Amino acid sequence: MKKFIIILICILFCGCGKKTYYPNSTLMKKKLEKLGYSVVSDTKFNEEYVGAHIYARKGEDYIDIYWLNSDEFFDRVKDSFFGKSCERFITMENDSRFGTIISCSTNKALNDSGITIIK
């Protein structure tokens, strides 16, 4: 019984069982709009990149994120952030769960976006 209680406490208070999560562009757009962010989203299939993109801003907080359908454009999109000030810069290439994502944001906007990163 004591062991069960310890495991239950760990799950409830220690974050055990939580996993890294990146919402798709549709879910993130809805969440950010609900929180009052001004959101611009698009999907491109051209020479610039192939995938979805969201830029959202609320006051000083912002997130600029790409979900790429292919790693072919990874370096080009990543390099487009060169020189920009990002509190959180995330690059993930060919992840088995989330694919290829590149993001530049403030900490608050990252948290508001629904992204959960467990280290």
Helices and strands as residue ranges (DSSP letters): H 2-13, H 25-34, E 38-45, E 50-58, E 61-68, G 71-73, H 74-79, E 88-95, E 99-105, H 107-112
